[in-house]
Every structure is written in structure tokens, then in C-alpha cells.
């Protein structure tokens, strides 16, 4: 069943790309495995998926140790500064860098380990009180600040759009983020490569792809609803 769900998501990605004239290779599916047991993740792994997203450091580290080492892990949740040291050498990208202090901590740990860490600047595109991230107006300066830190490579932007019943309601937010990404990229800032746009989740990833997402974070459509009470 999980594999059927996965194939449906992959087909939706393909169709969304075709609709707007994009190559399907332009969009990367990050399979969000947060709260899910290793047995379920392994079922998806066996079907060829190698990119997984986690949002809790301890859960991620446990899975990292247990799962094959050819997996490309993405940290997609809010990251506390005191947890950076546990993940900095284990993830392909940190999507949720929402403050200069966090970026500085990532830089410090990257330097210690002789690494360059790929990061995305988190943008609170809808200005929601309950969400982390920079406002649209603050984002360019944040990118510039991050770009000066050793051991970091700013790869683009990330957002979590509002939860809505009708995904079309988020289209404008995705368009705004895409335009912002293009605008910042045109400034040719050193140590910045704005080729990644992480936006779109289970309820709105199709619209996000139509508006330019290069990374979509889909979990529930593949694994089913989460039980946070477990």
C-alpha cells in the first residue's frame, strides 16, 4: 500500500511538471518520514527512494544509525542550536535555518568537522504567528549574512505555507517565494547558489511544483496520517 501511495505521488509530480512544461528531473521528492517506524521507511527504501526528511534530531539520529548509509537525509524541522552538533555531518541539507544565531552555530560545527553544509533560509511567507522564518522583506539581508559564514553554502529558500483545504489558496505564496528566489539570485552574492526552492507538502505540493518548487516535502500522502500521541 505504501508503495502504491508513493507511485501516486510520483505520478502527480510528473503530471504537474508536464502541465507547466518543466522536466520531472527538476523536482526532487523528499519523503517525510518523521514519526514513522523504520519498517515503513524501509518499505519505501526498497522501492528506490533515497531522500528522506526528518524534523526531530533524536528520531533522525536513531534512524540514521539503523538505516543504510546511501540515504540522503534532510533536516526539515525547527532546529535548536544545541542540537546542531548531532546532525551537521549526517545531513545533505538543512532546510529550516530561521535565524543568524542558528546559522552561526551550523558554521561553527561545520568548521570543526571541515565540512561545507548546504542550507536553505526559512521564509515565513504568509507571516503566520505560529511559524518560524524570516519575512519576505528580511530574507535578502539574511541570505547576505549567512553567505559570509565559513562552512555554509546558501542553496535557496524554504517555506511552510498555511494549511488550507484548497491548495489554490497557497499559489500566491509559492509564486512570491519563487520571485524572491529569482530576485536574490540575480544579485550574484558570493557563496550563494539559489537553485533550491523547498515548498509544498502533502496538501499543496502539486500547486507548489506548478509555481517552481524544486524540493517537495511529502509524508502523509505516502505514509498516511501521523499519530503524535504514540
C-alpha positions as CSV (number, residue, x, y, z in Angstrom):
1,X,0.0,0.0,0.0
2,X,2.8,2.5,0.9
3,X,4.4,1.8,-2.5
4,X,1.1,2.4,-4.2
5,X,0.8,5.8,-2.4
6,X,4.4,6.6,-3.4
7,X,3.7,5.9,-7.0
8,X,0.6,8.0,-7.0
9,X,2.7,11.0,-5.6
10,X,5.4,10.4,-8.2
11,X,2.7,10.4,-10.9
12,X,1.2,13.6,-9.6
13,X,4.7,15.2,-9.7
14,X,5.1,14.1,-13.3
15,X,1.7,15.4,-14.3
16,X,2.3,18.8,-12.5
17,X,5.7,19.2,-14.4
18,X,4.1,18.3,-17.7
19,X,1.3,20.8,-17.1
20,X,3.7,23.7,-16.8
21,X,6.4,22.5,-19.2
22,X,9.0,21.5,-16.6
23,X,11.3,18.5,-16.7
24,X,10.4,16.0,-14.0
25,X,14.1,15.8,-13.1
26,X,13.8,19.4,-11.9
27,X,11.7,18.3,-8.9
28,X,13.1,16.2,-6.0
29,X,10.7,14.4,-3.7
30,X,11.8,14.5,-0.1
31,X,9.8,11.6,1.6
32,X,8.9,12.9,5.0
33,X,9.5,10.0,7.4
34,X,9.0,11.9,10.7
35,X,7.3,9.8,13.4
36,X,7.3,6.8,11.2
37,X,8.9,3.5,12.2
38,X,11.9,2.1,10.4
39,X,9.9,-0.8,8.9
40,X,7.7,1.7,7.0
41,X,10.7,3.7,5.9
42,X,12.4,0.5,4.7
43,X,9.4,-0.4,2.6
44,X,9.8,2.9,0.7
45,X,13.6,2.5,0.6
46,X,13.2,-0.9,-1.1
47,X,11.2,0.8,-3.9
48,X,14.2,3.0,-4.6
49,X,13.7,6.1,-2.5
50,X,16.9,7.6,-1.1
51,X,15.9,11.0,0.1
52,X,14.1,11.3,3.4
53,X,13.1,14.3,5.6
54,X,13.1,14.3,9.4
55,X,12.2,17.1,11.9
56,X,13.3,15.8,15.3
57,X,17.0,15.4,16.0
58,X,16.8,12.3,18.2
59,X,14.5,10.5,15.9
60,X,16.7,11.3,13.0
61,X,19.9,10.1,14.7
62,X,18.3,6.8,15.6
63,X,17.1,6.3,12.0
64,X,20.4,7.4,10.6
65,X,22.2,4.7,12.7
66,X,19.7,2.0,11.8
67,X,19.2,2.6,8.0
68,X,21.6,2.1,5.1
69,X,24.2,4.8,4.6
70,X,23.3,5.6,1.0
71,X,20.2,7.5,2.2
72,X,20.3,11.3,1.8
73,X,18.8,12.8,4.9
74,X,17.2,16.3,5.0
75,X,16.5,18.2,8.3
76,X,13.2,19.9,7.6
77,X,12.0,20.9,11.1
78,X,12.8,23.7,13.5
79,X,16.4,23.1,14.7
80,X,17.6,24.1,18.1
81,X,21.2,25.4,18.3
82,X,22.3,22.9,20.9
83,X,21.3,20.0,18.6
84,X,23.3,21.2,15.6
85,X,26.4,19.2,16.5
86,X,24.5,15.9,16.4
87,X,23.4,16.3,12.7
88,X,25.8,18.6,10.9
89,X,27.9,15.8,9.4
90,X,24.9,13.5,8.7
91,X,22.5,15.6,6.6
92,X,22.6,16.6,3.0
93,X,20.8,19.8,3.6
94,X,19.2,21.8,6.5
95,X,16.0,23.3,5.1
96,X,14.9,25.3,8.2
97,X,17.6,27.9,9.0
98,X,15.5,30.6,10.6
99,X,18.0,32.8,12.4
100,X,21.5,34.2,12.2
101,X,22.4,32.6,15.5
102,X,21.4,29.2,14.2
103,X,23.4,29.8,11.0
104,X,26.4,30.8,13.1
105,X,26.1,27.6,15.2
106,X,26.0,25.5,12.0
107,X,29.0,27.4,10.7
108,X,30.9,26.7,13.9
109,X,30.2,23.0,13.9
110,X,30.9,22.7,10.1
111,X,34.3,24.4,10.7
112,X,35.1,21.9,13.5
113,X,34.4,19.0,11.1
114,X,35.9,20.5,8.0
115,X,32.6,20.5,6.2
116,X,30.5,22.7,3.9
117,X,26.8,22.4,4.9
118,X,24.1,23.1,2.4
119,X,21.4,25.3,4.0
120,X,18.1,26.9,3.0
121,X,16.8,30.2,4.5
122,X,13.4,29.6,6.0
123,X,10.9,32.2,5.0
124,X,7.6,32.8,6.8
125,X,6.0,33.8,3.5
126,X,2.4,34.2,4.9
127,X,3.5,35.9,8.1
128,X,1.9,33.3,10.4
129,X,2.4,33.9,14.1
130,X,2.9,30.2,14.8
131,X,5.6,29.6,12.2
132,X,9.4,30.3,12.2
133,X,11.3,32.1,9.5
134,X,12.1,35.5,8.0
135,X,9.6,37.8,6.5
136,X,9.8,38.4,2.7
137,X,11.4,41.8,3.4
138,X,14.1,40.4,5.7
139,X,15.2,37.5,3.6
140,X,17.7,39.1,1.3
141,X,19.7,40.5,4.2
142,X,19.5,37.1,5.9
143,X,21.0,35.5,2.8
144,X,23.8,38.0,2.8
145,X,24.5,37.5,6.5
146,X,24.6,33.7,6.0
147,X,26.8,33.9,3.0
148,X,29.6,35.5,5.0
149,X,29.8,32.5,7.3
150,X,32.5,29.8,6.7
151,X,31.3,26.3,6.2
152,X,27.9,27.3,4.9
153,X,26.6,27.3,1.3
154,X,23.2,29.0,0.9
155,X,21.3,26.9,-1.6
156,X,18.0,28.7,-1.7
157,X,14.8,29.2,0.2
158,X,12.2,27.2,2.1
159,X,8.7,27.8,3.3
160,X,5.8,26.1,5.0
161,X,2.7,27.6,3.5
162,X,-0.5,27.8,5.6
163,X,-2.6,24.6,6.0
164,X,-5.6,25.1,3.7
165,X,-8.3,22.9,2.3
166,X,-8.0,24.4,-1.1
167,X,-4.3,24.3,-2.3
168,X,-5.0,27.1,-4.8
169,X,-5.1,29.5,-1.8
170,X,-1.4,29.0,-1.4
171,X,-0.5,29.6,-5.0
172,X,0.3,33.3,-4.5
173,X,2.6,32.5,-1.6
174,X,4.6,30.0,-3.7
175,X,4.8,32.5,-6.5
176,X,6.1,35.2,-4.1
177,X,8.8,32.8,-2.9
178,X,9.8,31.9,-6.4
179,X,10.1,35.5,-7.4
180,X,12.1,36.3,-4.3
181,X,14.5,33.5,-5.1
182,X,15.0,34.7,-8.6
183,X,15.5,38.2,-7.4
184,X,18.1,37.3,-4.8
185,X,19.9,35.0,-7.4
186,X,20.2,38.0,-9.8
187,X,22.3,39.8,-7.2
188,X,25.1,37.3,-7.7
189,X,26.0,37.2,-4.0
190,X,29.3,35.3,-3.2
191,X,28.8,31.9,-1.6
192,X,25.1,31.8,-2.6
193,X,23.6,29.4,-5.2
194,X,19.8,29.9,-5.3
195,X,18.9,26.7,-7.1
196,X,16.8,25.1,-4.4
197,X,13.2,26.1,-3.6
198,X,11.8,23.8,-0.9
199,X,8.0,24.4,-0.8
200,X,4.9,22.2,-0.9
201,X,3.7,19.4,1.3
202,X,1.0,16.7,1.0
203,X,-1.9,19.2,0.7
204,X,-0.3,21.6,-1.8
205,X,2.8,20.1,-3.4
206,X,1.2,20.0,-6.9
207,X,0.5,23.7,-6.9
208,X,4.0,24.3,-5.4
209,X,5.5,22.4,-8.4
210,X,3.5,24.5,-10.8
211,X,4.9,27.6,-9.2
212,X,8.6,26.5,-9.3
213,X,9.3,24.2,-6.3
214,X,12.5,22.1,-6.8
215,X,12.0,20.2,-3.5
216,X,8.7,19.0,-2.2
217,X,8.3,17.5,1.3
218,X,5.6,14.8,1.2
219,X,4.8,12.4,4.1
220,X,1.2,12.0,4.8
221,X,0.2,11.2,1.2
222,X,2.7,8.3,1.3
223,X,2.7,7.0,4.9
224,X,-0.8,8.0,6.0
225,X,-1.8,10.3,8.9
226,X,0.5,10.6,11.8
227,X,-0.3,9.7,15.3
228,X,1.6,12.2,17.5
229,X,0.3,10.5,20.7
230,X,2.4,7.4,20.3
